[in-house]
């Protein structure tokens, strides 16, 4: 029993450690989101609450933009669902990494805060995914995103727009930190990453895909490439169990 508790506490601490740089990036990037929330008429507290309950940059930007033009609740709900649809795919991928018998409430709470970065560090860990690890990362990252939004709403137009926009560079650094380590360990993953880059570039250039939103393109590419990778390079469950 003590061994299980020690393992859970260790996973929780590792999650907090890995979630700290992500939280710092979130805090900086969400400044611009807070300014968007203020422009839509939201108070700092409302911006804080929105980011705490919906930790999704694209979805929140879309929602705040619609709120600014007095869109209906249904329009805001539908657009937010579409913008965040990729998280459905991430949830499916994470469910395949959980140990059989994980209670439903763990799955529910873990699904509450699936973001690109938190998904990346979780899915990159060997073996079965520990709920404690996810909770540790969430505990650091989610409040940083919410407080950054609130402070951005307070700052309003005080900070130069160019300076606020420059904060978004931090996200690219986090993405690189997520994908480089597994790519160095596995040639298949490295090849898939390069393939994703190439396909994403082609999707942005091809004329017949110009009218398709970036979110829809991401979903289509994710489904196609991940399905092909799962068929051609299936994960050995015995190897996964040994690594856990």
N, C-alpha and C positions, 0 to 999 in steps of 0.2 A: 504494500500500500504506500509506504514511504517512497519507494522507488518510483511508483507511478506519479506521485505528487511532485517529486523532484524533477521528473521528466517534463511534466506539464508546466511547472514554473520556469524551467530552462527554456522551453519553447516560447513561453510568453515573453520572457526577457529578450530572446532572439528576435521575436516579432517587433518589440519596441525598438530594439537597436536598428533593425532594417527599416522600420517605418519612420525613424527620425529624419533622415535626409529627405525622404519623400514629403514628410510634413513641412519641413523648411521650404521646400520647393512650392508646395501647395500654398503656404502662407504668402509667399511673394507673388505667385501667379494670380491668386484670388483677389488681389488688389483691384485689378481691372474689372473683375466680375462685380465687385462691390460698387464701383463707379457706375457700371451698367445698371445695377439694382437701384441706385439712387436716381439715375436718370429716368427710370421707370416709375418713380414715385414711392419706392419702398424706404422704410426707415432702416437704420443700422440693425436694430433688433430683428426686423422682418428679414433682412438679408442674411443675418446670422442664422436664423431659424431655417430659412430656405436651404442654405448650404449644409446645415447640420443634418437635415432630413433628406436631402437630395445631393449627394456628393458627386456631381457630374457636370463638368464644365460646359460641354456642348448643350446638354439638356437645359441647364440653367440659363445660359446665354439666350437660347431660343425662347424659353419661357419669359424671361425678363423683357425681351424684345416684343413679344406678343402683348405682355401686360402694358407696355408703353403705348401701344396703339389700341388699347381697350378691347382686346380680343375676348371671346367668350371662354368660359371654363372648359368647355368641350374642346375648343381649338387648342388651348394650352395643353390639355391632357394628351390629345392625339399627337401633337408635334413633339412633346416631351417623350412620349412612348417611342416614336420613330427615331428620335435622336439618340435614345438610350438603348435601342434594340440590340446593339452588339453585346450588351451585358448579359443577355439571355444565352448567347453562345458561350461566354466566359463561365457562366454558372454551370452549364452542361459540362464544360471541360473540367471544372473544379470538382463536380460531383463524381467524376470518374477517378479522382485522386484521393477520395475519402475511404477510410477503412470501413468495411461492411459493418452495419449495426450502429453507425453514428446516429444519435437521436435526432428527430426532426427539428427540435428547437435549435440545435447547433447549426444545422443546415440553413434554417431561417435567418438566424442572426449573422451568419457568415455571408449570406447572400445580400444582406442589407447594404453592405458597403463594398461592393466589388467595383473597383476602378481599374483603369488600365495599368497603373503602376503597382497597386496592391495585388492585382491578379498576376502581374509579371513576377514579383518576388515570391509569391506563393507557389505558382506553377513551376518555378525553377528549382524548388527544393526537392531533394531526392526522397523517395519513399512516399508513404501516405501523408496526406496533409493534416496537420494538427490544428484543431479549432483554437487552441491556446495561442498558437503562433499568429493566426489571423486576427484574433482579438487584440493581441499586443500591438500589431501594426496599426489596426484601426484606432486604438486608443490614442495614438499619437497623431496620426494623419488627419482623421476626421475633424477634431477640434481646431487644428491649424487652418484647415480649409474654411471652416465657419468663421473663426476670428479674423482671418485675412479678409473675408468678404465684408464683415462688419466694419473693420478699420478702413477698408477701401470706400465704403459708403460714407463714413465720417469724413474722409479726406476730400471726397467730391472732386472738385476741379482745382484743388490746391496744387496737387502734383502735376507736372507736365505730362501730357498724354504719351509722348515718346518714351519718357522714363518708365511709365507704367507698362507700356507695351513691351519694353525691353525685358521685363521680368519673366516673360513667357519663355525666354531662352533656357531657363532652368529646367523646364520640362524635357527638352531635348537631351540634356545631360543625364537626367534620370532614366530616360528610355535607353540610352547607350549603356548606362551602368547595369541595366536589367538584361539586355540581350547579349552583351559581349561575353560574360563569363560562360553561359551555357554553349555559346557558339564556339568557344575555344576548346571545350571538352568534347563536343559532338559535331562531326563534319556534316551530318544530315541536317542538324539544326542550323548550322552556318549556311548551308546551301539553301534551305528554305527561307532564311532571312533575306538572302540576296535575291531569291526569286520573288519574295514579297515586295522588296524595293522596286524591282524591275516592273512587276505587274502594276504596282501603284502608279509608277511614272507613266506607263502606257495608258492606264485608265484615265489619267488626267489629260492625255494628249489626243486620244482617239475621238474623232468628231461625233460618232454615234453615242458616246458616253458623256458628252459635254453637258447635256441637260439633266443628267442624273446627279443627285446630291452626293456630297462627299461621304456622308454617313451611310447611304445605300451602297456606294461603291465599296466601302470598307467591309460591310456585312457580306456582300457577294464574294469579294476576294477571300475573306476569312473562311466562309463556308466551303468554297471550291478548293482552296489550297489545303486547308486543314483536313478535309475529307480525303483528298488525294494522298496526303501524307499519312493519314491513318490507315489507308488501304495498302500503300506501298511499303510503309515502314512502321508496322504495328509494334506497340510496346510489349515487351516480355513481362508478364505479370509476375513470374517467378523471380526475375531479376529485381523487380520493384519491391517485392516482399523482403528480399535479402537486404536491400539497401536501407529499408526502414528499421 
